[in-house]
């Protein structure tokens, strides 16, 4: 039976950006109370006002900031039901001559630490709900295939995919569903540096609303441990890992 999102409290990191903002609007349209978490204070507050929600300034690269973000949601809204760990950046470096230690650490801190820390901070609140809750992390098609032109980005997105596939079954006893969404080239700031090249090459750019729709569908579903691809011209769905069975859910403790 689909989960009714009306009056659920939803927290979205990177909430003021392209994919995050689209998800905030989609969640609000579904009846959820939205907490927009972002470093951008002006666009974040503006979006929160638009969707009738709340804004909290957050740097997802530290555990303390993630804990404060969740604390704000609990203090402001009284509970937390849904979390979209969406904040992300391009790496800006490769392996070899183009390697840059500061850019590497920043990319891993936002794209991987931000998901791990956000999960760690949110789980106690979700576990405290009688009916549990749901987390959706933004990975990428780069988390499902090789990306020679940005191996660092692919590495942290593969890690997010592995985290979702592992935590989904592990959190079944706590009634917390954990999934990832893996979009292709989508309308967000991440593609700004090569948007023109995509257009010139005839590669379709996925509307942010399509990705947001997949996030909301995952939150409404009973799915857990799944990684949903989002590609132009196709219905979003769970990626099939051929020949690799998914881990079995842990049995509740007696």
Secondary structure, DSSP 8 states (H G I E B T S, - for coil): -----TT-EEEEETTTSHHHHHHHHHHHHTT-EEEEEES-HHHHHHHHHHTT-EEEE--TTSHHHHHHHHHHHHHHHS---EEEE---------SSTT--HHHHHHHHIIIIIHHHHHHHHHHHHHHTSTT-EEEEEE--GGGTS--GGGHHHHHHHHHHHHHHHHHHHHTGGGTEEEEEEEESSBSSGGGTTTHHHHHHHT---B-HHHHHHHHHHHHHS---S-EEEE-TTS--EE---TT-----------
